[in-house]
Amino acid sequence: MHEYTSTARVWGLSCPGFPEEVSRARRWTRDILRGSPLAEDAELIVSELSANAILHTASGREYGSFHLAVAVSAQVVAVSVTDDGGTATAPKVEHQDQDAEHGRGLGMVSAIAHRVVVHDSDQGHTVTAELYSVARRGGHPC
């Protein structure tokens, strides 16, 4: 199948900004990707991005929420988490010391994913992590 004509399937989930919703988001992702070799990595990414949304943005405040999307095609699994904003700065990858207790999450996501993109809007931030399922000729991911 040609990469420009492939069909992607997309799922969405909205969760209240409670810490216990992170495990729900993980289970939901695991169920969607059951049998995929990328399932464990995607589940870990969802866990980290969802927890970050709750801990660092208005998503974790009263009446807050976060929104998860999983898109699957033959070439890629893309996981996106959108928060409610409320912070002056956008999420960014920081390479912290190994002993740091905080600030390593997006660095870990970027080490697992083939590509991480942060999109800012007036409503919040969306972090998308892409996991490629096939390699191009020459060993490079799609």
C-alpha positions in Angstrom: 0.0 0.0 0.0 1.4 3.4 -0.9 2.0 5.7 2.1 -0.1 8.5 0.7 -3.2 6.4 0.1 -3.1 4.4 3.3 -6.1 4.4 5.6 -5.8 5.5 9.2 -8.2 4.7 11.9 -8.6 7.2 14.7 -10.0 6.9 18.2 -10.7 9.6 20.7 -11.2 9.7 24.5 -11.9 12.6 26.8 -11.1 12.1 30.5 -11.7 14.2 33.6 -8.5 15.6 35.0 -8.3 13.1 37.9 -5.0 11.1 38.5 -6.9 7.7 38.3 -7.9 8.6 34.7 -4.3 8.0 33.6 -4.7 4.3 34.1 -8.0 4.4 32.2 -6.2 6.1 29.3 -3.5 3.4 29.4 -6.0 0.6 29.4 -7.9 2.2 26.5 -4.7 2.6 24.5 -3.7 -1.0 25.2 -7.1 -2.3 24.1 -6.9 -0.4 20.8 -3.4 -1.6 20.0 -3.8 -5.2 21.2 -1.5 -7.3 19.3 0.6 -4.4 17.9 4.4 -4.5 18.6 4.0 -0.8 19.4 1.4 -1.2 22.1 3.7 -1.1 25.1 5.6 2.0 23.9 2.3 3.7 23.1 0.9 2.8 26.5 3.9 4.3 28.2 3.7 7.5 26.2 0.0 7.9 26.9 0.7 7.4 30.6 3.4 10.1 30.7 1.6 12.6 28.5 -1.7 12.2 30.4 0.1 12.5 33.8 1.9 15.7 32.6 -1.4 17.2 31.5 -3.0 16.6 34.9 0.1 17.7 36.9 1.2 20.8 34.9 -1.8 22.3 33.3 -5.4 23.4 34.0 -6.4 19.8 33.1 -5.7 18.9 36.7 -7.8 21.7 38.2 -11.5 21.4 39.2 -13.6 20.7 36.1 -10.4 20.1 34.0 -10.0 17.4 31.5 -7.5 16.0 28.9 -8.2 14.5 25.6 -6.5 11.6 24.0 -6.4 10.5 20.3 -4.8 7.4 18.8 -4.4 7.2 15.1 -3.3 3.9 13.5 -2.2 3.2 10.0 0.1 0.6 8.4 3.0 2.9 8.8 2.5 4.8 12.1 0.8 4.9 15.5 0.3 8.5 16.6 -0.7 9.3 20.1 -1.9 12.8 21.0 -2.8 14.3 24.3 -4.4 17.7 24.5 -4.5 19.6 27.8 -6.7 22.5 29.0 -3.8 25.0 28.9 -3.5 27.4 31.7 0.3 27.6 31.7 2.5 30.4 30.4 4.9 27.9 28.7 4.3 25.1 26.3 5.6 21.6 27.1 9.2 21.0 25.9 11.7 18.3 25.9 14.3 18.8 28.5 17.2 16.5 29.1 17.5 16.3 32.9 20.0 14.7 35.1 19.3 11.0 35.7 18.8 11.8 39.4 16.2 14.5 38.8 12.8 13.7 40.3 10.9 15.8 37.8 11.2 17.1 34.2 12.3 13.9 32.5 8.9 12.8 31.1 9.0 14.4 27.7 12.6 13.5 27.3 11.7 9.9 27.9 8.8 10.2 25.4 11.1 11.7 22.8 13.6 8.8 23.4 10.8 6.2 22.7 9.0 7.9 19.9 10.4 8.5 16.4 9.0 12.0 16.4 7.4 14.3 19.0 5.5 17.5 18.0 4.0 20.1 20.4 1.2 22.3 19.1 0.0 25.3 21.0 -3.4 26.9 20.7 -5.6 29.3 22.8 -7.3 26.3 24.3 -4.3 24.3 25.4 -1.4 22.2 24.1 -1.3 19.1 22.1 1.6 16.7 22.3 1.8 14.1 19.6 4.2 11.2 19.6 4.7 9.1 16.5 5.9 5.5 16.5 6.8 4.2 13.1 6.0 0.6 12.4 8.2 0.0 9.3 11.6 1.2 8.3 12.4 2.7 4.9 15.2 1.4 2.7 18.5 2.3 4.3 17.2 1.5 7.8 15.6 4.9 8.4 12.1 5.0 9.9 9.3 6.2 7.7 
